[in-house]
């Protein structure tokens, strides 16, 4: 009986409510729509590559339910933009995504418009390598018409990608001598070797690489000042036996634009991705590559910025890197394995593991470098600088190699402690730090093993745990200020040289600062 009474009460309430409710009556819009923005910037896209999806929120602030007679793109079916209005794509056929009719919008409610674009710059009437493409979203017509601008910068580019088999859909992979037996080996690395006419990257157009671009025997890949190289996910450059990489950037007058530096980064151009680590693979200097050089380059947002393998006993160093910056590597900034690296005026920061790691021994000579790590995206296992002379295989067998490492006038610092780890299993583990600023405050390790800081054969003129006064290390602004513990503490070298910005080293007393930068007075 109670259940029947409850049912009757609910039924009466519903009947009463429905009898009082008026049906929705939509009135035509009167040009009083409001928009979250008056211009939608779709950032920069490469020609023929689809953009990210951007959105525009449209508001009906009135107390009336309205219908918008039309929402359309001003350029109509010829527009390079396409829209989705609250989950619908509008009319079918060639007007799909371009034209929408009778879009309903309740009182004091809103709707979303999602916008994308893919633009073929060759169809635009321009001889330039970039073009500002615009259109409008038109709401209604006549005296009630309102509009929102759409703006996209389109860049032409040189695309380098592996071939895909038309029948199987399988993407080409690289084949080269992996194990050093003189025979080519098939790999799982998607990519292809560069043709001879592709071995010079200029500043005329950016380069977009899908997969790994290989540099083979007898080939030299040269990147000229101002070149811009963008890598898709899981892509990079690999220099194999007998190949060489020469990145020949130059000092820039504008440190915001870096017009003469060679910049290597991911292919996502939206500001949201500007500093996201791990967007692409690495620059891989494989076993047998030789005489590689990097000068005035910015390498950012990779998994490993530069990976140099073997060549420890080569007549010339496997890699010479100068006046360069490596930022936002999800694993290592610069990783060496039994290799030889000379570095001067190099800045490495924000790495998921170590900013510089010399593993399985090797020969390393670093002068006036800033090796820092202010990674704050996740837990970091390793310090800014890691040196070891061994590797352990799957059978727990330990293999060791000789190590020779010298660090002169270098900053080794970060947001962890200590920022220096030296591990050896063999006896030929030679290193020296001269006039370096190091973060190391660990009473358990200090005075033991490789951390006997009073041993001048290994540590000479070092400074520990004094603030380097970086401008903003979390934003990769690594200049040092007037209160830096590195000021006037460098060893005078011959020649004295300039810092990474081309400023002469040394003050009135001729004493250089430690690290890649001479100190400045920061502006408030």
C-alpha positions in Angstrom: 0.0 0.0 0.0 2.8 2.4 0.9 4.7 1.6 -2.3 1.5 2.3 -4.3 1.0 5.6 -2.5 4.6 6.7 -3.2 4.2 5.8 -6.9 1.1 7.9 -7.1 2.8 10.9 -5.5 5.7 10.8 -7.9 3.4 10.4 -10.9 1.3 13.5 -9.8 4.5 15.6 -9.3 5.8 14.6 -12.7 2.4 15.3 -14.3 2.1 18.7 -12.6 5.7 19.7 -13.6 5.2 18.7 -17.3 1.9 20.5 -17.5 3.5 23.7 -16.3 6.6 23.5 -18.4 6.7 25.4 -21.7 8.3 23.7 -24.7 11.7 25.2 -25.7 11.1 27.9 -28.2 14.2 29.0 -30.1 14.4 32.6 -31.4 16.8 33.7 -34.1 20.0 35.2 -32.8 20.3 38.9 -32.9 24.0 39.4 -33.1 24.5 39.4 -29.3 26.8 36.3 -29.1 29.9 36.7 -26.9 33.2 34.9 -27.6 36.1 33.8 -25.3 38.5 35.4 -27.8 38.2 37.6 -30.8 41.1 35.8 -32.6 42.1 32.2 -32.6 45.8 31.7 -33.2 46.6 28.2 -34.4 50.3 28.8 -33.8 52.8 27.7 -36.4 52.4 24.7 -38.6 54.6 23.0 -41.3 53.2 22.8 -44.8 50.9 19.7 -45.2 51.2 18.7 -41.5 48.0 18.9 -39.5 47.8 21.3 -36.6 46.7 20.6 -33.1 43.0 21.2 -32.2 42.2 24.6 -30.9 38.9 25.7 -29.4 36.6 28.7 -29.2 33.9 29.1 -26.7 30.7 30.9 -27.7 28.3 32.3 -25.1 24.6 33.1 -25.1 24.3 35.5 -22.2 20.6 36.3 -22.8 17.6 34.7 -21.1 16.3 33.4 -24.4 16.9 30.1 -26.2 18.3 31.1 -29.6 19.2 29.5 -32.9 22.2 30.7 -34.9 21.1 30.4 -38.5 24.6 29.8 -39.9 28.1 29.3 -38.7 30.6 29.2 -41.6 34.1 29.9 -42.7 34.5 33.1 -44.7 36.6 31.3 -47.4 34.0 28.6 -47.7 34.9 25.3 -49.2 38.3 26.7 -50.2 39.3 27.3 -46.6 42.2 25.4 -45.2 40.5 25.4 -41.8 37.9 22.8 -40.6 35.5 23.0 -37.7 33.5 20.9 -35.3 30.6 22.6 -33.6 29.7 20.9 -30.3 30.5 17.4 -31.7 29.0 17.9 -35.2 30.8 18.4 -38.5 27.9 20.3 -40.2 26.7 19.7 -43.8 27.9 16.7 -45.7 30.1 16.7 -48.8 32.5 19.5 -49.6 30.9 21.8 -47.0 31.6 19.4 -44.1 33.5 21.2 -41.4 32.9 24.5 -43.2 29.2 25.2 -43.0 26.6 24.7 -40.2 22.9 25.6 -40.1 20.5 26.3 -37.3 22.8 25.7 -34.4 20.7 25.8 -31.2 22.1 27.5 -28.0 20.1 27.6 -24.8 19.7 30.6 -22.6 22.8 31.5 -20.5 24.6 28.6 -22.0 27.6 28.1 -24.3 29.0 25.9 -27.1 32.5 24.8 -28.2 33.9 25.2 -31.7 37.0 23.1 -32.4 39.3 24.2 -35.2 42.1 22.5 -37.0 44.1 23.2 -40.2 46.3 21.5 -42.7 47.8 23.9 -45.2 49.7 23.3 -48.5 51.9 26.4 -48.8 52.6 25.6 -52.4 49.0 26.5 -53.2 49.3 30.0 -51.7 50.3 32.9 -53.8 53.7 33.6 -52.2 57.3 33.1 -53.0 58.3 33.2 -49.4 59.2 30.2 -47.2 56.5 31.2 -44.7 53.1 32.7 -45.0 50.5 34.1 -42.6 47.2 32.4 -43.5 44.0 33.9 -42.2 40.2 33.3 -42.4 37.2 34.1 -40.3 34.4 32.2 -38.6 31.1 34.0 -39.5 28.1 33.8 -37.2 24.8 34.6 -38.9 24.7 37.2 -41.7 23.6 40.7 -42.6 23.2 43.1 -39.8 23.4 40.3 -37.2 26.7 39.0 -38.5 29.5 38.5 -36.0 33.0 37.1 -36.7 36.1 35.7 -35.1 39.5 35.8 -36.8 41.6 32.7 -37.5 45.4 33.1 -37.9 48.1 30.5 -38.7 51.7 30.9 -39.7 52.6 28.3 -42.3 56.3 27.3 -42.8 57.7 25.5 -45.8 60.1 22.8 -44.9 62.4 20.1 -46.2 61.0 16.7 -45.1 63.2 13.7 -44.6 61.5 10.4 -44.0 61.8 6.7 -44.6 60.0 5.0 -47.4 56.9 2.9 -46.9 56.3 -0.2 -48.9 53.0 0.3 -50.8 52.0 -3.3 -50.5 52.9 -4.2 -46.9 52.8 -0.8 -45.3 56.2 -1.6 -43.7 58.4 1.4 -43.1 62.0 1.3 -44.2 64.6 0.6 -41.5 68.4 1.3 -41.4 70.9 -1.4 -42.2 74.5 -0.9 -41.2 77.4 -2.7 -39.4 76.1 -2.7 -35.8 78.4 -5.3 -34.2 81.7 -4.4 -35.9 82.2 -7.6 -37.9 82.3 -5.8 -41.2 78.9 -7.1 -42.3 75.7 -5.0 -42.5 73.0 -5.8 -39.9 69.3 -5.1 -40.2 68.0 -2.9 -37.3 64.6 -1.9 -36.1 65.5 1.8 -36.4 63.0 3.3 -38.9 64.8 5.7 -41.2 67.1 5.9 -44.2 70.6 7.1 -45.1 70.8 10.6 -46.5 71.5 11.1 -50.2 74.5 13.1 -51.2 72.4 16.1 -52.2 70.9 16.1 -48.7 74.1 16.4 -46.7 74.1 20.2 -46.3 71.4 21.7 -44.1 71.1 25.4 -44.8 69.0 28.2 -43.1 66.7 28.6 -46.1 64.0 26.3 -44.8 63.6 24.2 -41.6 64.2 20.5 -41.9 61.7 18.0 -40.5 62.9 14.5 -39.9 60.7 11.4 -39.5 62.7 8.4 -38.2 66.5 8.4 -38.2 68.5 10.2 -40.8 71.6 8.2 -41.3 75.1 9.4 -42.3 77.1 6.6 -43.8 80.7 5.9 -44.7 82.5 8.7 -46.5 79.6 11.1 -45.9 79.7 14.3 -43.9 76.5 16.0 -42.8 77.0 19.7 -42.4 74.6 22.1 -40.8 75.2 25.7 -41.6 74.7 28.8 -39.4 71.0 29.4 -38.7 69.8 25.9 -39.7 66.7 24.7 -37.9 66.1 21.0 -37.5 62.9 19.4 -36.2 62.5 15.8 -35.2 59.3 13.8 -35.0 58.8 11.4 -32.1 61.3 8.5 -32.0 63.5 10.3 -34.6 67.0 11.6 -34.7 70.3 11.5 -36.5 72.7 8.5 -36.5 76.3 8.8 -37.8 77.6 5.4 -38.6 81.1 4.0 -39.3 83.1 6.3 -41.5 80.6 9.1 -41.3 81.0 12.6 -39.8 78.6 15.3 -38.4 79.7 18.9 -38.4 77.3 21.4 -36.9 78.7 24.8 -37.8 76.6 27.4 -36.0 77.9 30.9 -35.2 77.5 33.5 -32.5 74.2 35.3 -32.6 73.7 39.0 -31.9 70.1 38.4 -30.6 70.1 35.9 -27.8 66.3 35.6 -28.0 66.2 34.7 -31.7 69.6 32.9 -31.9 69.7 33.7 -35.6 73.1 32.1 -36.2 72.9 29.1 -34.0 71.8 25.7 -35.2 68.7 24.7 -33.3 67.6 21.1 -33.0 64.3 20.3 -31.4 61.0 18.5 -31.8 58.4 19.2 -34.5 55.6 20.3 -32.2 55.7 24.1 -32.7 53.0 25.1 -30.2 54.2 27.1 -27.2 52.8 24.3 -24.9 55.6 22.0 -26.2 58.4 24.5 -26.2 60.2 23.0 -23.2 58.7 19.4 -23.0 61.5 16.8 -22.6 61.7 13.6 -24.6 59.9 14.7 -27.8 62.5 13.0 -30.0 65.3 10.5 -29.9 69.0 11.6 -30.0 72.0 12.6 -32.1 73.8 9.3 -32.1 77.5 9.2 -32.9 77.8 5.5 -33.5 80.8 3.4 -33.2 83.2 4.2 -36.1 82.0 7.7 -36.8 84.8 10.2 -36.6 85.8 13.8 -36.2 82.4 15.0 -35.2 82.0 18.6 -34.2 79.3 20.7 -32.8 79.7 24.5 -32.5 77.0 27.1 -31.5 74.1 24.7 -31.3 71.0 24.5 -29.1 69.8 20.9 -28.6 66.6 20.7 -26.7 63.7 18.4 -25.7 65.4 15.1 -26.7 65.6 11.8 -24.9 69.4 12.0 -25.0 70.7 15.2 -26.4 73.9 13.7 -27.8 75.1 10.0 -27.5 78.7 9.4 -28.4 79.9 5.8 -28.4 83.5 4.4 -28.5 86.4 6.0 -30.3 88.3 6.5 -27.1 91.7 5.9 -28.7 91.0 7.7 -32.0 93.8 10.0 -33.2 91.3 12.9 -33.1 88.5 13.2 -30.5 85.3 11.4 -31.4 83.4 14.6 -30.6 84.4 18.2 -30.1 81.5 20.4 -28.8 81.9 24.1 -28.2 79.7 27.1 -27.4 76.6 25.0 -27.3 73.6 24.3 -25.0 71.7 21.1 -24.3 68.4 21.4 -22.4 65.4 19.4 -21.3 66.6 15.8 -22.1 64.3 13.2 -20.5 67.3 10.9 -19.9 70.8 12.3 -20.4 72.0 15.6 -21.9 75.4 14.4 -23.1 76.1 10.6 -22.8 79.5 9.1 -23.6 80.3 5.4 -23.7 84.0 4.5 -23.9 84.4 7.6 -26.1 86.5 10.8 -26.4 84.9 14.2 -26.0 86.4 17.7 -25.7 84.0 20.3 -24.6 84.4 24.1 -24.0 81.8 26.7 -23.3 79.0 24.1 -23.1 75.9 24.4 -20.9 73.8 21.4 -20.0 70.8 21.6 -17.8 67.5 19.9 -16.9 68.0 16.2 -17.6 65.9 13.3 -16.3 69.1 11.5 -15.2 72.5 13.0 -15.6 73.3 16.1 -17.6 76.7 14.6 -18.5 77.5 10.9 -18.0 80.8 9.4 -19.1 80.2 5.6 -18.8 82.3 2.5 -19.5 85.4 4.7 -19.2 86.6 7.1 -21.9 88.6 10.2 -22.4 87.0 13.6 -21.5 88.3 17.1 -21.3 85.8 19.8 -20.2 86.8 23.5 -19.9 84.6 26.4 -18.9 81.4 24.2 -18.9 78.3 24.6 -16.9 77.0 21.1 -16.1 73.8 21.7 -14.0 70.6 19.8 -13.4 67.5 21.5 -12.0 65.2 18.8 -13.2 61.8 19.0 -11.4 59.5 16.9 -13.6 60.0 13.7 -11.7 62.4 11.8 -9.4 66.0 11.9 -10.6 68.2 9.0 -9.8 71.6 10.3 -10.9 73.6 13.5 -10.2 74.5 16.2 -12.7 77.8 14.6 -13.5 78.4 10.8 -13.5 81.6 9.1 -14.3 82.2 5.3 -14.3 84.5 2.8 -15.9 82.4 -0.3 -16.1 79.4 -2.1 -17.5 77.5 -5.1 -16.2 76.0 -7.6 -18.7 73.0 -9.8 -18.3 75.1 -12.5 -16.6 76.3 -10.0 -14.0 79.8 -10.0 -15.6 81.6 -6.7 -15.0 83.6 -5.2 -17.9 86.0 -2.3 -17.1 87.8 0.3 -19.2 90.3 3.0 -18.6 89.1 6.5 -17.7 90.9 9.8 -18.2 88.8 12.9 -17.3 89.7 16.5 -16.7 87.3 19.3 -15.7 88.8 22.8 -15.6 86.9 25.9 -14.6 83.5 24.1 -14.6 80.4 24.5 -12.6 78.8 21.2 -11.4 75.6 22.0 -9.6 71.9 21.4 -9.3 68.9 21.0 -7.1 70.0 17.7 -5.6 73.0 16.7 -3.4 75.6 15.6 -4.2 75.8 16.4 -7.9 78.9 14.4 -8.5 79.2 10.6 -8.7 82.5 8.8 -9.5 82.4 5.0 -9.6 85.1 2.7 -10.7 85.7 -1.1 -10.7 89.1 -1.0 -12.4 92.4 0.6 -11.3 93.0 3.0 -14.3 90.4 5.6 -13.2 92.1 8.9 -13.6 90.3 12.2 -13.1 91.1 15.8 -12.0 88.9 18.8 -11.1 90.7 22.1 -11.3 89.1 25.4 -10.1 85.6 23.9 -10.3 82.5 24.9 -8.3 80.9 21.7 -7.2 77.8 20.8 -5.1 78.9 18.0 -2.8 77.8 18.0 0.8 77.7 14.3 1.9 79.5 13.5 5.2 79.2 9.8 4.5 81.2 9.9 1.3 83.4 12.9 1.9 87.0 11.8 2.6 86.5 8.3 1.2 87.4 6.7 -2.1 87.1 9.1 -5.0 86.0 12.0 -2.8 89.2 12.9 -0.9 88.9 16.6 -1.6 92.3 17.4 0.0 94.1 15.4 -2.7 95.5 18.1 -5.0 96.3 15.5 -7.6 92.6 15.1 -8.1 91.0 18.3 -6.7 92.9 21.5 -7.1 91.4 24.9 -6.2 87.8 23.6 -6.1 84.9 25.4 -4.3 82.1 23.4 -2.8 78.5 24.2 -2.0 78.6 27.9 -2.8 75.6 29.3 -4.7 76.4 29.8 -8.4 73.7 32.5 -8.5 72.1 31.3 -11.8 69.6 33.7 -13.4 66.8 31.1 -13.5 68.0 27.5 -13.9 64.4 26.1 -14.0 63.9 28.2 -17.1 67.3 27.3 -18.5 68.6 30.8 -17.9 72.1 29.8 -16.8 74.0 33.1 -16.7 75.6 33.8 -13.4 75.1 37.0 -11.3 77.4 39.3 -9.5 76.9 37.3 -6.2 78.0 34.0 -7.8 80.5 31.8 -6.0 82.1 31.3 -9.4 83.2 34.9 -9.9 86.9 35.5 -10.3 87.6 31.9 -9.3 88.8 30.5 -12.6 92.2 29.4 -13.6 93.8 31.7 -16.1 94.3 29.8 -19.3 96.3 30.4 -22.4 94.7 31.6 -24.6 92.2 33.3 -22.2 89.4 33.2 -24.8 85.8 34.4 -24.7 82.7 33.0 -22.9 79.7 31.4 -24.7 78.3 34.8 -25.5 81.5 36.1 -27.0 82.4 38.2 -24.0 86.2 38.4 -23.1 87.0 36.3 -20.0 88.5 38.0 -16.9 88.0 41.2 -15.0 90.4 44.0 -14.3 92.6 41.5 -12.5 92.5 39.1 -15.4 90.7 36.5 -13.4 88.0 34.6 -15.3 84.8 33.3 -13.9 84.1 29.6 -13.6 81.5 28.1 -16.0 80.4 28.9 -19.5 79.4 32.5 -18.7 81.1 35.5 -17.4 79.0 37.1 -14.7 76.5 39.9 -15.3 74.4 42.2 -13.1 70.8 41.0 -13.4 68.2 43.6 -14.2 65.2 43.8 -11.8 
